[in-house]
């Protein structure tokens, strides 16, 4: 479990492979579990049906087996068997997470470090409860880290960063407007057209359309138990959730529906990209004149290779995560797609070497 803020571990309390111990002076240390997908995935063969299943789960992670089976044209048993196989191999996992509160900080950090220390710094960042999506970029010299919206923001993280020569530069970005992501993030799978998965889409939460009352957002013992269980497995059966929370199954069902309807609970799909045949993901940092930003961002979001795109503050005003099968596909995307967008003045490409931590703070059991 996550300890109190005062027990947050030092950022770099982990040995570096080449620079000795990277250490901060924070007192008691506690390890926080994270899901490092590439370290857990077994050898597995993935076919088009597996990719279709993943795309369906990306649209609605809690969709029933029957609903998914209807979309895919297979039996419930086939869907269940395929999901268990992928889940047990570590190739994918559905997680249920708390949606950031309205008005909370929405930041991500880009850290540059000396060669040989990137793995250690990324692992230390991943152990923190206020981080998500910790990724190694550009070899072992760069790290991208997203901050959880309900944490203390950049101040919480940066004040705990020791003065270390291993980190040579830190750039902070604030997300201003998201062009694509969420249920549309798995378009790069390119196995099912949007119309085919449309039946799985849920209505936009009311909390995203109008502010929810403060009383509705108040945390409760039931909510805490649900979030804890769903962060480990977003498809945990209602009966098991009821047992874990100590409430009736009817109450659990009703409360989960309320949390989703209010936009306080959402489901994310953690995917091991290499297992699905995508070995060249990358971040793009684009510089675009402000007058063209909306047009370029919207056009970029239409490409299936773009899993996430957002307008940001910082040196570049548009950031995008793209997922391609190989380096040649990435090259073609950059030259034929991005290069053809009017208004793009500059593009910096940072290959994603490894994803150390994804959306959930809870680790899968060791195998």
N, C-alpha and C positions, 0 to 999 in steps of 0.2 A: 504494500500500500504506500501511497505517497505521504511523506511526512510533512510537518508544518513548514512554513516558509523559512523559518530559522534553521531548519535542518537541511536546507538545500545544499547539495554537495558542491565543493569547489569545481569550477568549470574545467580545470585541466589537471585533476588529480588522477593522472594515468601516465604510465611511462611512455616516452616517445621512442620510436625504434632507433633513432640516430642521435637524439639530443639529450638523453638521460631523462630524469624525472621531471615532468612538467607539473608544478605543484602550486597551489594557492594556500593562503593562510586561514581559510574558513575552518571552523572548529570541527565538530563531529561530522563524519561523512556517512552517507547512506546511498546505496546503489538503487537506481530506478530502472525497472525493466523496460526494454523497448523491443520492437519487432524489426530485426535485421533480416529481411527476407532472403537476401542472396546467400546468407550463411546457413539457411535452413532448408532450402529447396532440394528435394531428392531428384534423381534423374527421372524424367517423366516425358512421355510423348503426348503432345497436344495437337488435336485436330480441329477442323472447322466447327464441329459441334461444341467442343470445349470453348472455343472463342465466342461462339454465339451465346453460350451460357454466361460467360463472363460479361458480355455486353448487356445481357438482360439484367444481371445482378448490379451492373453499374448504373442502370436506370432506376431500379428499386431493389435494394439489398434485402428487403423483407418480403418481396413478392412471393406468393405461394408457389409450391411446386406445380400445382395445377395450372396457374396462370402462365408460368414459364413454359410448361409443356405445351399449352395451347399455342403459344407464339412459335415454338420450335417445331411443332408437329411431331412430337415424340411422346412417350408415356411418362407419367409421374415417376415411375420407378427408374427410368433411364436418367431423368434429371437428377434424382436423389443420388443415384450411383455415381454419376459424373461429378457432382458437387463434392461428395465425400472423398472421392479420389483426388481431386484437385486440392481440396482443403487439407487433407492429411499429408500431402506432399509439400505443402507450403507454397503452392503456386498461386493461391489467392486466398483472401479472407475478407468477409464482410464484417465491418465494425460499426457500432452505433455510438455516436459522439454528441456532445453538447454543442449546440450552435452558439457561436460567440454572441455576447450581448450587444444589443444595438448601441452604437457609439463607442464601443471598445476599440482599443488600438489594433491595427491590422498591419503588422510589420513583417519584413523579412530582412535578414542580414546576409551580406556577402563578405566572407573573410578570406583574406589571402595570407598564406603562411609559408614558412621556409620548407624546402623539400625534406621529406622524411617525417614530418610532424602532422600531416593532414589526417591520417587515420586516427591518431591518438586524440586530436582535438575534436574530430567528428564524433568519436565514440563517447567522449566526455559530454559533449553537447546533447547527444541522444539520450543520456541518462537523466537529463533534467525533465521535470514535469511541465515546464513552460515552453517546450520546443516541440516542433513537428516537422516532418519532411526535411530531415538532415541528409544532405547529399554531398558526396565528393565530386568535384568538378575538375576538369583540366589536369588530370593526373593526380598528384598528391599535394597540390599547391593551393587549392581553392575549395571553400566549403560554402554551401548555401543552406540557410537555416530559417525556417518560418517560426514565428512566435505565436503561441496560442492566444486567442483574443481575450480569454478570461484571466490571463496572467497579469504580471505587473508591467508588461510592455518592455520597451528597450531599456528603460532605466533599471528594471529588475535584473536583466541579464548583464548589461554592460557594467554595472557597478560591482558585479561579482567576477568580472574578468580580471585576472592578475596582470600585472605589468610583465609581459613576457616577450622576449625577442622572437619567439616562434610565430606570433601573429604580427604580420608586418603592415596590414591595412584592414580596416573595417568600414564597409559602406552600408548604410541603412536605407531601406526603401519602404515607403508607405503605399499600400494599395489604394488607388483612388476610384477605380471603376473596373469591374470584371466583365470581360467580353465573352468568355466561355470558360466552362469548367463544370464541376458537379456531374449531373446525369449525362452530359454531353462529352465527358472527358475521354470516353473509350471509343470515339469515332474512328480512331486509327486502326482498330480491329478490322474495320471495313468488311464485315461479314453479313450484317443485317441493315437494311435501309431504315431510315427514321420511322417511316410509316409502319414498319413491321413491329417495332417495339413500342409504338405509341400507346397500346392498351395498358402497358405497365406504368406509364407515367402517372404520378399522383398530382392532385391539384396544388397550386402554389400555396404554401402555408400563409395563414392570415397574418402572422407576425411579420412576414416579409412585405405585406401590403400595407399594414397599419400597425402602429406600436401596440404591444400588448400591455395590459395593466400590470403595474409593479407587483400586485399580489399574485398574478398568474405566473410570474417568473420566479417567485420565491422557491428556494430549494426545500425539499422535504426529505424525510427519511426514505420514503418509497422511491423518490427520484434518484437519490444517491445510490441506492441499491441497484436500480435499473441501469443507470449509467455505468456503474462498476462492472456489471455482468455483460452489458452490450459492448463495452470497450474490448472485452476479450473475444466475444463471439456475437456478432450482430444478428445471427439467425438462431440464437438460443430459443427453444420452444417456450411458449407462454407458461406451460406447466412448470418448467424448470425455473423460469424467472419468478414465478409465484413462490416457489419453494425457497429460492435464495432471498427474496425480499420479505418473506413472512406475511404476504397478503394473499387474498383470494385471486384465482386466475381471472375472474371477471373484472376485479379492480385493476389488475395489471394491464389487461387488454384496454380498458377504458382510459387509463392514465397514459399509456403509450400513444393511443390515438390522439389524446389531448396534446401531448408534447409535440407530436409531429404537426398537428394542426396549427399550433402556436408558433411553429418554427424553432422550437427549443431542442428538438432531437432530429438528427439527420443520419443517414447511413452512407458510409463510404466503402469503396472496394479497394483493398490493397492487392496489388498484382505484381508478381515477379516478371518483369518484362522479358528477360532472356528466355524464361521457360515458355513464353508465348511467341518466341521468334523475333523479338524486337531488341536489337543489340546496339542501336545507335540513337538513344535519346539525347537531347541537348537542350540547354537554355539559350534563348536568343534575347539579346538586349538591343532594342532598336531606338534610334533617335529619329523623331518625326516632328515636323513643325506643329505647334499646338492647333492651328487651324485645320490640319489634316488628321489629327490624332483619332478622332471618332471614326472617320472613314477607314483609315488603315486598320485600326483595331477590329472593327466589324468585319472587314474583308479577311483579315488574318484568321478570325474565329471560324470562318466558313470552311477552312481547310481541315479535312479529317485528321491530318497528322498533328494538329494543334490540340493538345490535351488541356491546355490552360493558357489564358491570355489576359493580361491586366494592364491598365494604365497605372503608372507609378510616379512617385517623386524620385529624385536622384539624378545621376549622370545621364541615364537613358530614361525616356518617358514611356516606354512600352516594353513589357517583358512577356515572353511566351515560352512555354515548355512544349517541345515537339518530340514526337516519338516516331522513329523510322526503323526499318528492318536492318539496314546496314549503312555503311559510310557512303556508298554510291547513291542510295536512296536519299540520304541527308543532303548530299551535294546537289542532286537534282531538285530537291525541294527548295534549297536556298537559291539556286540560280533561276529555276523556271517559275517558282511560285512567289517567294519573297522578293526576288529581284525584279519581278514584274509589277510590284505594287507601287503606284505613283505616290510620291511623298516620303518614301523611306530614304533618309539621308545617310544613315550609317547602321551597320549590323555587326554586333560582336557575338561570336558563337562559342559557347562553353559546353563541351561534351560532359554528360553525366557518367562518371566512372562507376559509381556505386551508390545505391540508396541505403543509408545506414539506418534510417528510421522513417517510417511512413506516418500515417495519420494517428494511429492509436498509441497510447503510452503503455499498453499492456502487452507483455511478451507472450508468444506461444510457448506451451510446455516444451522443454528440451526433449529431443528424441535421441 
